Amino acid sequence: MIHRQTNRPMTNLLATALFLCSFCLVAQDLQHLGIDQAHVTAGIGSQNYGASPATPVSINETFEEAADRNNIPHKSFNGLKGVENGYYIVSGVFSKEKNATRALKKLKRKGFEEAGYLTYPENGLNYLYLNYYPFGLEAVDACVSDLNGTYSDAVWILEIVNSMTIGGSSLAVVEVLDSTPSTIGDKRMSILPNVPTVSEKVNKSKTIQKADAYFNKMWYAEAAELYEQALAKGEAYYTREILQKAADAHFFNTDMEKAYTLYHILYKNYGKEMSADNMFKYAHSLKGTGKYGRAKRLMRLYNRKTRDASMPGADAAETMSNERVLDNILGSEQNFALKNLSINTKFSDFSPMFLDSANMVFSSARDSSHFMTRRYKWNDQPYLDLYIAKIHRESQDLKDAIKFSKKINTRYHEASVSFSHDNTMMYFTRNNYGKKLKRDDEGINHLKIYKSKKVGLEWSEAIEVPFNSNDYSTGHPALSPDGKQLYFVSDMPGSIGKTDIFVVDVLDAGNFSEPRNLGPGINTEKREMFPFFNGSKLYFSSDGHIGLGGLDVFESTYDAELGFAEVLNMGKPINSNKDDFSYIVNEQNQKGFFASNRDGGKGDDDIYAFKRLEIEEIPANKNAIAGTVTERVTGELIPKTLVQLLDENGIKLMETLTQDDGSFMFENLESSTQYTLKTTKAAFFGDERPIATEDNERVNVDVPMKRLKDMIAIEKGIKKLKTEMIYFEFDKSVIRQESAKELDKLVSVMKEYPGMAIKIESHTDSRGSGAYNKYLSDKRAKSTRNYIISQGIAPERIESAIGYGESRLLNACDGTVACSEATHVLNRRSEFIIVRE
């Protein structure tokens, strides 16, 4: 017994139509991104379960192997009624239920909301647990990390197998399964703990053969239906291949409920054999169904599966940072009003683009012809065309939608359009075809960007841009306001991920420069798409940056000197746990449009209008923050410095560039509210400082910024990078938060001077044995090295990282004379020697 105390689109063009048929989830997915043999050794946590130090789990080992390797005790019980199969982290065992209840209340007060206790009938004992995990590797991972640093006492793992109840009143109903189980055909699917882990291949029936053929053609709607029919026939069909293809087919069609159910079964039965790519899809299907807690845990395993084992510190630091970002996004909501437009249909409507202030062009799969429309096999929808509609000035609704141009629309896909500022030139995406669709050697029909010039009242015959190819896709063109740059999406050679955002310069006589990848600040190993650039900001969608699930909308501020700033998630309500994309905005009135396949829409993908709600007007200069940015040493004013105002969750509210006199101001703020000022400028250290508004007052602040080169100093003829004290906890070598901030400054200097190389020397005071001090200082030096590498510095730029213990004291405090604590502190230091510039 268990006791608990209670208190599609072009994205469907990823999954439904146009380019994703070729480039997003297709061409690269068919090339298999699996890193199945990656052995993960990224270090997290510090709980010591035995003589050997705890080490993180590998996705390629069993629960028993991982638990034994980390000296974590474990045992199993069989056949408990009403108890979910899975793994429970036990913190105590009680003979009396009242004592278990009392201990449970203490755990709840400490924040362990998922805690409970199990009663084992055969011995009458009550097993108090901190948390439940459906998979053993996750339970081991939690133990190794001290439950993310929240519990340091001894624990062990209890495995429950062959439960007589599936789901029931167990934890898994809360954390693992939806309240309404998904169905596949007529067969209801739960967690299926008793499904045999079959590894042998079944003889492929005609249904599976046909499903595979559809899947290989990327006809995912038909493939998913046939896989469901096969799975409904019995457990013999629950092979890894069939489950994976069925789950992938639903994922590509953005049916996250069904994709989650199948990935869940796949992971439970074949977790060791799942590729990194399928781990990623599983985690995103969890986000897509609102299961953010489990999505975080799966992303940790995914991160370890794809990280270099030589960088153990990077995984833990990055994972925790990513989880804080996600928590901030979940915990805040931006001030937008949304409206589902009346022109939306049951088909895919997306990619709105301003033609002018009164008209909008968008992509749609609506069946507007008088005859039977040809359907696209990916998602069983009609092919896409471009439509034009009038914008109602007050309501922002679209009306009187008609097909855009017979010269542009064809019998295949057209979508994602961009116009020059004078509306005389347009760029758009279309299938690669002549008299029929053209395919590459692998059978993929790619996408291409076309351009057309307006002649009189009609558009000319479209022609290809020269950076297209028959071997990869280009699409989603986005022209800069001055017409000098064209941003676009591609999977061309040089891509970082599945699809990246590139840019070309638009030259005279219809020529273009060579495409340039926007780099790892914008692009990830996953999908970036649907760019929109207004001259000062780039908006795009991605499932590679931290988000709420599916594609999220992100923004990055652009400065001609600094380039693109840090990518920020637009947050709720623009983003949801489904696909959110093709965001455009008029920065003057803060009104715009985007598309989403979120719950509550009219069909597949819908277009939404939005407007940012204004803060109530207050007298000028009241509830304001104003200041001046200066150079710290000389006092020189610094113009064109990016200053951002963040809320208490770190979400950006406003931003501005300083004037020629270094001044800035944020007005119309909430009174008596805590904010953070974040200041960024090339060749300077970034500055972050808390600041609070006062009631009906203007708060003034001076922001002195330190140049990166000021950290370079010469001491006794030796060139060093000077930092504040790098502190460690007593007798430990873990980088503390305040020390990480100092090391981040060092990293900034090394990035500013890419030829610089250093060596790290760590020292202690004389207290303690000499041998132990040398050992501890060496661990601290290498921990410092690992942190610097985790922040993007190449390992070869750190020549050495050595601890010297107490052998190089700076004063006479060698234990023979009495010294104050302040004097001892001078010896407890880390030094960064510059060996090459």
C-alpha positions in Angstrom: 0.0 0.0 0.0 1.2 3.5 -0.8 0.6 6.5 1.4 0.9 10.2 0.4 0.1 13.3 2.3 -1.8 15.6 0.0 -2.1 19.3 0.1 1.6 21.7 -37.5 2.2 24.1 -39.9 5.2 25.0 -41.2 6.0 23.6 -38.0 3.9 21.0 -39.3 6.0 21.8 -42.2 8.3 20.4 -39.8 5.5 18.2 -39.4 2.9 19.2 -41.8 4.1 20.6 -44.9 6.5 22.7 -46.7 10.1 22.8 -45.8 10.1 20.5 -42.9 9.2 17.9 -45.4 12.7 18.4 -46.6 15.0 20.1 -44.2 13.9 20.5 -40.6 13.3 17.1 -39.1 13.8 15.2 -42.3 17.1 15.3 -44.1 19.2 15.3 -40.9 17.0 12.8 -39.1 17.4 10.4 -42.0 21.2 10.8 -41.6 20.8 9.5 -38.0 22.3 11.8 -35.3 22.6 8.9 -32.9 25.5 8.9 -30.4 24.5 5.5 -29.1 27.9 4.5 -27.8 28.7 7.7 -25.9 29.8 6.8 -22.4 28.8 9.6 -20.0 31.0 10.6 -17.2 30.0 14.2 -16.6 30.4 14.9 -12.9 27.5 16.0 -10.8 26.7 15.7 -7.1 29.0 14.7 -4.2 27.2 12.2 -2.0 29.6 9.4 -0.9 28.0 6.0 -0.8 31.1 4.1 -0.1 34.9 4.0 -0.5 34.8 5.2 -4.1 33.5 8.6 -5.0 30.0 8.8 -6.6 30.0 9.1 -10.4 27.1 9.9 -12.7 25.2 7.2 -14.6 25.7 6.2 -18.1 22.7 5.6 -20.4 24.4 2.4 -21.6 24.4 0.6 -18.2 21.6 -1.1 -16.3 20.1 0.1 -13.1 21.9 -2.6 -11.1 25.3 -1.7 -12.7 24.9 2.0 -12.1 23.7 1.5 -8.4 26.5 -1.0 -7.6 29.2 1.2 -9.2 28.1 4.1 -7.1 27.8 1.9 -3.9 24.1 2.7 -3.6 22.2 0.0 -1.7 19.1 -1.4 -3.4 16.5 -4.1 -3.1 13.2 -5.0 -4.6 9.6 -6.0 -3.6 7.2 -7.9 -5.7 3.4 -7.7 -6.2 2.4 -4.8 -4.0 -1.3 -3.8 -4.5 -1.9 -0.2 -5.4 1.8 0.7 -5.8 3.3 1.9 -9.0 6.1 -0.1 -10.5 9.3 1.9 -10.4 12.1 3.1 -8.1 11.7 4.8 -4.7 14.5 6.7 -2.9 14.1 5.5 0.7 15.3 7.7 3.5 14.0 5.7 6.5 12.2 2.6 7.6 9.6 2.6 10.5 7.9 -0.2 12.4 5.1 2.1 13.5 2.9 3.9 10.9 2.5 7.0 13.2 6.3 7.5 13.2 6.4 7.2 9.4 3.6 9.8 9.2 5.5 12.2 11.6 8.7 11.8 9.5 6.7 12.4 6.3 5.4 15.7 7.7 8.9 16.9 8.4 9.9 16.0 4.8 7.0 18.0 3.4 8.0 21.0 5.5 11.4 20.7 4.0 10.0 20.9 0.5 9.8 17.2 -0.5 6.3 17.4 -2.0 6.5 14.0 -3.7 7.5 12.2 -0.5 5.4 9.3 0.9 5.7 5.9 2.4 5.1 2.3 1.4 3.8 -0.4 3.7 5.1 -3.9 2.9 2.6 -6.5 4.1 5.0 -9.3 4.6 7.0 -7.6 7.4 4.7 -4.7 8.3 7.4 -2.1 7.9 6.8 1.4 6.5 9.3 2.6 4.0 9.6 6.4 3.8 10.7 7.7 0.4 11.8 11.1 -0.8 10.8 10.7 -4.5 9.6 8.2 -7.1 11.2 7.6 -10.5 9.8 5.3 -13.2 13.3 4.5 -14.4 16.2 3.1 -12.5 18.9 5.3 -14.0 17.0 8.4 -13.0 16.9 7.2 -9.4 20.6 6.5 -9.4 21.2 9.9 -10.9 19.2 11.6 -8.2 21.1 9.8 -5.5 24.5 10.7 -7.0 23.4 14.4 -7.1 22.0 14.4 -3.5 18.6 15.0 -5.1 20.1 18.1 -6.7 21.8 19.1 -3.5 18.6 19.1 -1.4 19.3 16.0 0.8 22.7 14.8 2.1 21.8 12.0 4.5 22.1 8.3 3.6 19.4 6.9 1.3 18.9 3.7 -0.7 16.7 2.6 -3.6 13.6 0.3 -3.4 12.5 -1.2 -6.7 8.8 -2.3 -7.0 8.2 -4.9 -9.7 5.2 -6.9 -10.9 2.8 -4.6 -9.2 -0.8 -5.8 -9.2 -2.0 -2.3 -10.0 -0.9 -0.2 -13.0 -1.4 3.5 -12.4 -4.1 3.5 -9.8 -3.6 6.0 -7.0 0.2 6.0 -7.4 2.7 8.8 -8.0 3.0 7.9 -11.7 -0.5 9.2 -12.3 0.8 12.6 -11.2 4.2 12.5 -12.7 4.2 9.9 -15.5 0.8 9.4 -17.0 -2.0 11.8 -18.0 -5.2 11.5 -16.2 -6.7 10.3 -19.4 -4.7 7.4 -20.9 -3.8 7.7 -24.6 -5.1 5.1 -27.0 -3.6 3.4 -30.0 -6.3 1.9 -32.1 -8.7 0.1 -29.7 -5.9 -0.8 -27.3 -5.7 1.4 -24.2 -2.1 2.2 -23.3 -0.8 2.7 -19.8 2.7 2.3 -18.5 2.6 -1.3 -19.6 5.2 -2.7 -17.1 4.5 -6.3 -18.1 5.1 -5.8 -21.8 8.0 -8.2 -22.6 11.3 -6.6 -23.6 11.4 -8.4 -26.9 14.6 -8.0 -28.9 13.8 -10.4 -31.6 12.4 -9.1 -34.8 8.8 -10.1 -35.7 8.1 -11.0 -39.3 6.9 -7.8 -40.8 3.3 -8.0 -41.7 1.9 -6.3 -44.7 0.6 -3.5 -42.4 4.1 -2.8 -41.1 5.7 -3.1 -44.5 3.2 -0.5 -45.8 3.7 1.7 -42.7 7.5 1.6 -43.2 7.1 2.6 -46.8 5.0 5.6 -45.8 7.4 6.5 -43.1 10.4 6.4 -45.5 8.5 8.7 -47.9 7.8 11.0 -44.9 4.0 10.4 -45.2 3.8 10.5 -41.4 0.0 10.8 -41.1 -0.6 7.5 -43.0 2.4 5.8 -41.3 1.2 6.6 -37.8 -2.3 5.2 -38.5 -0.9 1.9 -39.7 1.6 1.6 -36.9 -1.3 2.1 -34.4 -3.2 -0.7 -36.2 -0.2 -3.0 -35.8 0.4 -2.2 -32.1 -3.3 -2.9 -31.4 -2.8 -6.5 -32.5 -0.7 -7.5 -29.6 2.6 -7.4 -27.6 4.6 -9.2 -30.3 4.6 -5.9 -32.2 6.2 -3.9 -29.4 9.7 -4.0 -30.9 12.1 -1.2 -30.6 11.9 -0.4 -34.3 8.1 -0.3 -34.5 7.7 1.7 -31.3 10.4 4.2 -32.3 8.9 4.8 -35.8 5.4 5.0 -34.4 6.5 7.6 -31.8 8.5 9.5 -34.4 5.6 9.6 -36.8 3.4 11.2 -34.1 6.3 13.6 -33.1 6.7 14.8 -36.7 3.0 15.5 -36.8 3.3 17.3 -33.4 0.8 15.0 -31.8 2.7 15.1 -28.5 0.2 13.1 -26.5 0.6 10.0 -28.6 4.3 10.6 -29.1 4.8 10.8 -25.4 3.0 7.5 -24.7 5.0 5.6 -27.2 8.4 7.2 -26.3 7.6 6.3 -22.7 7.1 2.6 -23.5 10.2 2.7 -25.8 12.3 4.2 -23.0 11.0 1.8 -20.4 11.8 -1.3 -22.5 14.7 -0.2 -24.6 16.3 2.8 -22.7 19.9 1.6 -23.2 19.4 1.4 -26.9 17.7 4.7 -27.5 19.7 7.2 -29.5 20.4 10.7 -28.3 18.0 12.1 -30.8 15.1 10.0 -29.6 16.0 10.9 -26.0 15.6 14.6 -27.1 12.3 13.9 -28.7 11.0 12.0 -25.6 12.0 15.0 -23.4 10.2 17.4 -25.8 7.1 15.2 -25.9 7.1 15.4 -22.1 7.2 19.2 -22.3 4.5 19.1 -24.9 2.2 17.4 -22.5 3.1 19.7 -19.6 5.4 17.2 -17.7 8.2 19.6 -17.0 9.6 17.8 -14.0 10.2 14.6 -15.9 11.4 16.5 -18.9 14.2 18.1 -16.8 15.4 14.7 -15.7 15.4 13.3 -19.2 17.3 16.3 -20.5 20.0 15.7 -17.9 20.4 12.1 -19.3 20.3 13.5 -22.8 22.9 16.1 -22.0 25.3 13.5 -20.6 24.8 11.3 -23.6 25.9 14.1 -25.9 28.6 15.8 -23.8 32.3 15.1 -24.1 33.4 13.0 -21.1 36.5 15.1 -20.7 34.4 18.0 -19.5 32.7 16.7 -16.4 32.0 20.1 -14.9 30.3 21.5 -18.0 27.3 19.2 -17.9 26.3 19.8 -14.3 26.8 23.6 -14.5 25.0 23.9 -17.8 22.1 21.6 -16.7 21.5 23.6 -13.5 21.7 26.9 -15.4 19.2 25.5 -18.0 16.8 24.4 -15.4 16.9 27.8 -13.7 16.1 29.4 -17.0 13.1 27.1 -17.5 11.9 27.7 -14.0 12.0 31.5 -14.7 10.1 31.1 -17.9 7.5 28.9 -16.2 7.2 31.3 -13.2 6.6 34.5 -15.2 4.2 35.7 -17.8 4.6 38.7 -20.1 2.0 41.4 -20.5 0.4 40.4 -23.9 -3.2 40.1 -25.1 -3.7 37.3 -27.7 -6.5 36.8 -30.2 -7.2 33.8 -32.5 -8.0 35.2 -35.9 -11.3 34.6 -37.7 -9.6 33.6 -40.9 -8.1 30.4 -39.3 -9.3 27.1 -40.6 -9.1 23.4 -39.6 -6.0 23.3 -41.8 -2.6 24.8 -41.2 -2.5 28.7 -41.3 0.8 30.3 -40.4 3.8 32.6 -41.5 2.0 36.0 -41.5 4.0 38.8 -43.0 3.2 42.5 -43.4 2.8 43.6 -47.0 2.0 47.1 -45.8 0.2 48.7 -43.0 -3.2 47.6 -44.3 -2.5 44.1 -45.8 -1.1 40.8 -44.6 0.2 37.8 -46.6 0.2 34.4 -45.0 0.6 30.7 -45.8 -2.3 28.3 -45.6 -3.3 24.7 -46.5 -7.0 25.7 -46.7 -8.9 24.0 -49.5 -10.2 27.1 -51.4 -10.6 25.6 -54.9 -13.8 24.3 -56.5 -12.2 20.9 -57.2 -10.7 18.2 -55.0 -7.4 19.6 -53.7 -4.2 17.5 -53.9 -3.1 16.5 -50.5 0.4 16.3 -49.0 1.1 12.9 -47.5 3.2 14.2 -44.5 0.0 15.3 -42.6 -2.8 14.6 -45.1 -3.4 18.3 -45.7 -3.7 20.2 -49.0 -0.6 21.8 -50.4 0.3 25.3 -49.1 -0.4 28.5 -51.0 0.1 32.2 -50.2 -3.0 34.3 -49.3 -3.5 38.0 -48.8 -6.0 39.5 -46.4 -6.9 43.0 -45.0 -5.9 44.0 -41.5 -8.6 45.5 -39.4 -6.9 48.5 -37.7 -8.6 48.2 -34.4 -9.3 44.5 -33.9 -6.1 43.3 -35.7 -8.3 40.6 -37.3 -7.8 39.6 -40.9 -10.6 39.5 -43.4 -11.4 38.9 -47.1 -8.6 36.4 -47.6 -7.9 35.5 -51.2 -5.1 33.7 -53.0 -2.1 36.0 -53.4 -0.9 35.6 -57.1 -1.3 33.0 -59.8 2.3 33.7 -60.9 3.5 32.7 -57.4 1.2 29.9 -56.2 1.7 26.5 -57.9 0.5 23.0 -57.5 3.1 22.4 -54.8 4.1 24.3 -51.6 4.6 28.0 -51.4 5.1 29.6 -48.0 7.1 32.0 -45.8 7.3 35.3 -47.7 9.3 38.5 -47.1 8.9 41.8 -48.9 11.2 44.8 -49.6 10.3 48.0 -47.8 8.8 49.5 -51.1 7.0 46.2 -51.9 8.6 45.8 -55.3 10.6 42.7 -54.5 9.5 39.5 -52.7 11.3 36.3 -51.5 9.5 33.1 -50.6 9.9 29.4 -50.2 8.9 26.7 -52.7 9.5 23.0 -53.4 12.3 22.2 -55.7 10.5 21.2 -58.9 10.5 21.5 -62.7 7.9 19.6 -64.5 7.7 17.4 -61.4 9.3 17.3 -57.9 13.0 17.0 -58.0 14.7 14.6 -55.4 18.2 14.1 -54.3 20.0 10.7 -54.2 18.2 9.8 -50.9 14.8 10.6 -52.4 14.4 13.9 -50.5 12.6 16.8 -52.2 14.4 19.9 -50.9 13.1 23.5 -50.6 14.4 26.6 -52.4 14.1 30.3 -52.0 12.7 32.2 -55.0 12.4 35.9 -55.7 10.0 37.9 -57.8 9.8 41.5 -58.8 6.6 43.5 -59.0 5.9 44.8 -62.5 2.9 47.1 -62.6 0.2 45.4 -60.5 1.5 41.9 -61.0 4.5 39.8 -59.8 7.0 38.5 -62.4 7.8 34.8 -62.9 9.8 33.7 -59.9 13.5 32.8 -60.2 15.8 31.0 -57.8 18.4 32.7 -55.7 22.0 31.4 -56.5 22.7 29.9 -53.1 20.0 27.2 -53.5 21.0 23.6 -54.1 19.5 20.3 -55.2 21.4 18.7 -52.3 20.1 20.8 -49.3 17.2 23.1 -48.5 16.9 26.8 -48.1 13.8 28.6 -46.9 12.1 31.1 -44.6 13.6 34.2 -46.2 13.6 37.4 -44.0 14.7 40.6 -45.6 16.3 43.4 -43.4 14.4 46.7 -43.4 17.1 48.4 -45.6 17.1 45.5 -48.0 20.8 44.9 -47.6 20.7 41.5 -45.8 18.6 38.4 -46.4 18.3 36.0 -43.5 17.2 32.5 -44.2 17.1 28.9 -42.8 19.1 26.0 -44.2 20.7 22.6 -43.5 23.6 23.4 -46.0 27.1 22.3 -45.2 28.5 24.3 -42.3 25.2 24.0 -40.3 25.6 23.5 -36.6 22.3 21.7 -36.1 19.4 20.3 -38.0 18.5 23.7 -39.4 20.4 26.9 -38.9 19.8 30.6 -39.6 22.2 32.1 -42.2 22.5 35.6 -43.7 23.7 36.9 -47.1 24.4 40.4 -48.2 22.1 41.6 -51.1 24.5 43.1 -53.6 23.9 45.1 -56.8 22.7 43.5 -60.0 20.8 40.7 -58.2 24.0 39.2 -56.7 24.5 37.9 -53.2 27.5 37.3 -50.9 28.4 33.9 -49.7 26.0 32.6 -46.9 27.3 33.2 -43.3 26.1 31.1 -40.4 24.9 33.3 -37.5 27.0 31.1 -35.2 26.5 29.2 -31.9 25.0 32.2 -30.1 21.9 31.9 -32.2 22.1 28.4 -33.7 22.1 25.1 -31.7 22.4 21.4 -32.6 18.6 21.3 -33.1 16.2 23.5 -35.1 16.3 27.2 -35.6 13.8 28.7 -38.1 11.3 31.4 -39.0 13.6 34.4 -38.6 12.2 38.0 -38.6 14.7 40.9 -38.5 13.5 44.5 -37.9 16.9 46.1 -37.9 17.4 46.1 -34.2 16.2 42.7 -33.1 16.1 39.2 -34.5 13.1 37.0 -33.7 13.1 33.3 -34.5 11.8 30.0 -33.3 13.9 27.1 -31.9 13.6 23.8 -30.0 17.4 23.9 -29.2 17.4 26.8 -26.8 15.6 26.3 -23.4 11.9 26.5 -23.8 8.4 25.3 -22.8 8.2 22.5 -25.4 8.1 22.2 -29.2 9.2 25.4 -31.0 9.5 28.5 -28.8 9.9 32.1 -30.0 13.2 33.8 -29.0 14.6 37.3 -29.5 18.2 38.6 -29.8 19.1 42.3 -29.8 21.4 43.4 -32.6 24.2 46.0 -32.4 26.5 46.8 -35.2 29.6 46.6 -32.9 28.5 43.9 -30.5 26.6 41.7 -33.0 23.7 39.6 -31.6 23.2 39.7 -27.9 22.2 36.8 -25.6 19.1 34.9 -26.8 16.1 35.4 -24.6 12.9 33.3 -24.5 9.8 35.5 -25.2 8.0 33.6 -22.4 4.3 33.0 -21.8 1.8 33.7 -23.3 3.6 34.0 -26.7 5.1 30.6 -26.0 3.3 27.4 -24.9 4.1 23.7 -24.6 3.3 23.3 -28.3 4.9 24.8 -31.4 5.0 28.6 -31.5 6.6 30.3 -34.5 6.6 32.8 -37.4 6.6 35.8 -35.0 6.4 39.3 -36.5 5.9 42.6 -34.7 5.6 46.3 -35.4 8.0 47.7 -32.8 6.3 51.2 -32.8 2.9 50.0 -31.6 4.0 46.6 -30.2 1.4 44.8 -32.2 2.0 41.7 -34.3 1.2 38.2 -35.2 2.5 34.7 -34.8 1.4 31.1 -35.3 0.9 28.2 -32.9 -0.7 24.8 -32.8 -1.5 25.2 -29.1 -4.5 23.7 -27.5 -7.8 25.7 -28.0 -7.1 26.6 -31.6 -9.4 26.1 -34.6 -7.3 23.6 -36.5 -3.7 22.5 -37.1 -1.7 25.7 -36.9 -3.5 29.0 -36.2 -2.5 32.6 -36.6 -2.8 34.7 -33.5 -2.7 38.5 -33.2 -1.1 40.0 -30.1 -0.5 43.4 -28.6 1.7 44.3 -25.6 -0.5 45.8 -22.9 0.7 49.3 -21.8 1.6 50.1 -18.2 -0.7 52.8 -16.8 0.6 56.3 -17.6 2.3 58.1 -14.7 3.8 61.6 -14.6 7.1 62.0 -16.4 10.2 60.9 -14.5 8.1 59.3 -11.8 8.8 55.7 -10.8 11.9 55.8 -13.1 15.4 54.5 -13.1 18.1 56.7 -14.7 21.8 56.7 -14.8 25.1 57.2 -16.6 27.6 54.6 -17.8 31.3 55.5 -17.4 34.7 53.9 -17.7 35.7 53.0 -14.1 39.3 54.3 -14.2 39.1 57.5 -16.3 35.5 58.4 -15.7 35.0 58.6 -19.5 31.4 58.5 -20.7 30.5 55.4 -22.7 27.8 55.8 -25.4 26.0 53.0 -27.2 26.1 50.7 -24.2 23.3 48.1 -24.0 21.4 48.5 -20.7 18.6 46.0 -19.9 16.1 46.1 -17.1 15.2 42.7 -15.7 12.5 41.6 -13.3 13.1 39.6 -10.1 13.1 36.4 -12.2 15.7 37.6 -14.6 13.2 38.2 -17.4 14.0 41.2 -19.6 11.4 43.9 -19.4 13.1 46.8 -21.3 16.3 47.7 -22.9 18.0 50.7 -24.4 21.4 52.0 -25.7 23.0 54.8 -23.8 23.1 58.3 -25.4 26.3 60.1 -26.5 26.6 61.4 -22.9 26.4 57.8 -21.5 22.9 58.4 -20.1 19.9 56.1 -20.0 16.5 56.0 -18.5 13.6 53.5 -17.9 10.3 55.2 -17.1 6.8 54.1 -16.2 7.9 51.5 -13.8 6.1 49.9 -10.8 6.7 51.7 -7.5 8.7 50.1 -4.7 9.8 47.2 -6.9 13.1 45.3 -7.1 14.8 45.1 -10.5 18.2 44.3 -11.9 20.2 46.5 -14.3 22.3 44.5 -16.8 24.9 46.5 -18.7 26.9 45.1 -21.7 29.6 46.7 -23.9 32.3 45.2 -26.1 35.8 45.2 -24.5 34.2 45.8 -21.0 33.1 43.5 -18.3 29.4 43.1 -18.1 27.7 44.6 -15.0 24.7 43.4 -13.1 23.3 45.2 -10.1 20.1 45.1 -8.1 18.1 48.4 -7.9 14.6 49.2 -6.6 12.2 51.9 -7.5 10.8 54.3 -5.0 7.2 55.7 -4.8 6.9 58.5 -7.3 10.6 59.1 -7.5 13.4 58.9 -10.1 16.2 56.7 -8.8 19.6 57.7 -10.2 22.5 55.2 -10.5 26.0 55.5 -11.9 27.4 52.4 -13.6 31.2 52.3 -13.8 32.4 49.6 -16.2 35.8 48.0 -16.1 37.8 47.3 -19.2 38.8 43.7 -19.9 42.4 44.6 -20.4 42.5 46.0 -16.8 42.7 42.4 -15.5 46.1 42.0 -17.1 48.8 42.9 -14.7 52.6 42.4 -14.2 53.9 41.3 -10.8 57.6 40.8 -10.4 58.1 40.5 -14.1 55.3 37.9 -14.5 52.2 38.7 -16.5 49.0 37.5 -14.8 45.3 37.7 -15.0 44.3 39.4 -11.7 41.0 38.3 -10.1 39.4 38.7 -6.7 39.8 35.8 -4.3 38.6 32.5 -5.7 37.0 31.1 -2.6 36.3 27.4 -1.8 34.3 25.8 1.0 36.5 24.5 3.8 38.1 21.2 2.8 36.3 21.2 -0.6 37.1 21.9 -4.2 33.7 22.8 -5.6 33.5 26.2 -7.4 31.3 28.5 -5.4 28.8 30.9 -7.0 30.8 34.0 -6.1 34.0 32.4 -7.4 32.2 31.4 -10.6 31.4 35.1 -11.2 35.1 36.0 -10.8 36.1 33.2 -13.2 33.5 34.4 -15.7 35.5 37.7 -15.8 38.7 35.7 -16.6 36.8 33.8 -19.3 35.6 37.2 -20.8 39.2 38.3 -21.1 40.4 35.1 -22.7 37.5 35.4 -25.2 38.5 39.0 -26.0 42.1 37.8 -26.5 41.7 34.5 -28.4 45.5 33.9 -28.6 45.9 34.0 -24.9 47.0 30.9 -22.9 47.4 30.5 -19.2 48.5 28.2 -16.5 46.7 27.8 -13.1 48.5 27.7 -9.8 46.5 27.0 -6.6 47.9 27.5 -3.1 46.9 27.0 0.5 47.9 28.4 3.9 50.2 26.3 6.2 47.5 24.9 8.4 47.0 21.1 8.0 49.5 18.6 6.7 51.7 19.5 3.8 50.8 16.4 1.8 47.0 17.0 2.2 47.3 20.7 1.4 49.1 19.8 -1.9 46.4 17.2 -2.7 43.5 19.7 -1.9 45.1 22.6 -3.8 45.7 20.4 -6.8 42.0 19.3 -6.8 41.0 23.0 -6.6 43.3 23.9 -9.5 41.8 21.2 -11.7 38.3 22.1 -10.7 39.0 25.7 -11.7 40.4 24.5 -15.0 37.3 22.4 -15.7 35.0 25.3 -15.0 36.9 27.6 -17.4 36.7 25.0 -20.1 33.0 24.5 -19.4 32.5 28.2 -20.3 33.8 27.8 -23.8 37.6 28.1 -23.5 39.5 25.4 -25.5 41.4 23.0 -23.2 44.7 23.6 -25.0 44.6 27.2 -23.9 45.2 26.1 -20.3 48.8 24.9 -20.3 48.6 23.4 -16.8 46.6 23.4 -13.6 48.7 22.5 -10.6 48.3 22.7 -6.8 51.4 23.7 -4.8 49.8 23.4 -1.3 51.8 25.5 1.2 55.1 25.4 -0.6 54.9 29.0 -1.9 53.7 31.1 1.0 53.6 34.9 0.5 54.5 35.7 4.1 56.1 34.1 7.2 52.9 32.3 8.3 54.5 28.8 8.0 53.2 27.6 11.4 56.2 28.8 13.4 54.7 32.2 14.2 51.3 33.4 15.3 49.3 34.8 12.4 45.8 36.3 12.1 43.1 34.9 9.9 43.5 37.8 7.5 47.2 37.1 7.1 46.5 33.4 6.4 44.0 34.3 3.8 46.7 36.0 1.7 48.3 32.5 1.2 45.0 30.9 0.2 44.9 31.9 -3.5 44.7 30.9 -7.1 46.9 32.6 -9.7 46.5 32.7 -13.4 49.8 33.1 -15.2 49.7 34.3 -18.8 52.1 32.2 -20.9 51.1 33.4 -24.3 49.1 36.3 -25.7 
